[in-house]
Each structure stands twice: as C-alpha cells, then as structure tokens.
Amino acid sequence: MKLYRKIIYGATCFGIGAACRSGKDVLILDPGIHPGSEFADTFTPGVRWEMALVSELAGNFRFGLQSKGVLHEGLFRPSSLIPALGDLITSRKLELKFGHTVVSVIPEKYGYRILTIAPEGICEFQTETYLDTLSFQLDQIAGKWLNAALGAPEDGADAPEVPGFIPGVLPGEGYFRFPIPAEWSYSDARLNLERFWRTAGKMRKNWVITGTAMRFELKLRQPMVRISKGFQQVFSGNFENAAASLDAGVTEEAE
C-alpha cells in the first residue's frame, strides 16, 4: 500500500489549494461527486471578492472567473465553481478520489491509517499527515443558514426588499440567505424557509425560489484546529469567498 505524504479530506477550495502547495504524494478524498461543495452546494456567493490575495494561484483563479463572466463586480454564481475547480485539478494533475467518506483516522507509527466507505466497499489509506477540510464540532457553530436561489419571472424586476437577499450576476438572478438556529435539521429549515417566503408578500415582489441548497452554509468560531501532530482540521467554508479559501490553502496551512 502506498504511503502518502499527505491525505486531504475534502475537494474543497482550501483542500485543493493545500494540495497544489504540497506537491507530490498527496491524495484528496471527498465524499461527494464534485469539488467546491462548501460553496456550490450551499449556494454561497461569498463576499469581499475584491480582497487582496497572497498567492498567484488564487489571483489567477479569480481572474479566470471574472473572464468567464461568472464573477462580476463582486457578484458570483456559486455553481460555476465546480467546472472552474475541475479545470484546476486537471491542470495540476492532482490525485483525487470521489465517493469516499472517512470513517476512521487511526494513529500509527508512520502517521495515520485512514479508513473510508466508498462504492467499492471499505478502503484503507496510509499517510504521514492528514488535513480535514470538511469536519467541524457542533458547539463551534457561530452562524447557520439555509440558502436559496431566486429568480424573477419578469425582466427588469426590482430586487426584493428582504433582508438576506444577494443579487446574482445576471438580472433576475439572486440568492437568499435564511438564518436559522444551529439545532435545526434540514427538514425544519426547509419548511420554515418556504413558509417565510410565502408570507413575505410584497417584500419579495414576485421573485420565486428556483432551488434550495443541499447543505447549510456554516460559520465557525474556531475554523482551524490542530487535533494532534500531523492532523489538522480547517473548515473551508469559513472563508469570505472561494478564492480566499483557495488562497488560504496555498499560504496559511500549518505544516
């Protein structure tokens, strides 16, 4: 069995940045089917896209989004993150396995033994260091939202006068951040989101919900935690936007 220098859990922006920084013998494991889920699956457009970035990689990534028109004047379409990160993964020839849910991290003499559940069954990997960019402690949740994509059926429709509305890149396109208590389940959040939107009345000005995020947007009190020597957790969704998270993965990760 190959001994990896580093295994990263999560094909997140931070995880991909860390993989680009770390070089060879790095493996990314992700439970999903595409990269960037912490922003794309949560319908999180992000904020402060104009912020200074340290790495050339993140700067070029942001410029690429602007060139494609999916990032314009600080407005971003989250779904566009998936193909953009896919191009980065391919160009950097990163080793990545989707469909792998980590169920156990076992300390060993050489580092850690990682067990995953995947479509092919239980898999085992060996690594010197382990970076988890997906997991978090429930008591660390500082903010929780169920976001929705919005659409206006009429051209030139005014933005809804609803707190939490974020305009999209194109006219008639937007997002709604619906704040919820940390203890709410997805079913609770979805039911209350739809109930609120139905009763918003004139505030929403005929805008309709065209889709609900598959996952919650979360912000943590302490997004970076060292579990043990060579084992670090950094929650990628905590950063202001996708480019900032990628930048942090390249520049801020503690070895």
Secondary structure, DSSP 8 states (H G I E B T S, - for coil): --EEEEEEE--SHHHHHHHHHH-SSEEEEESSSSS-HHHHTTT---S-TTS--S-HHHHHHHHHHHHTTSEETTEE-GGGHHHHHHHHHHHTT-EEEES-EEEEEEE-SSSEEEEEEETTEEEEEEEEEEEESS---GGGEEEEEEEEEEE-SSTT------TTEEE-SSTTEEEEEEE--TT--HHHHHHHHHHHHHH-GGGGTT-EEEEE-SS-EEEES--EEEEETTEEEE-GGGSSSHHHHHHHHHHT---
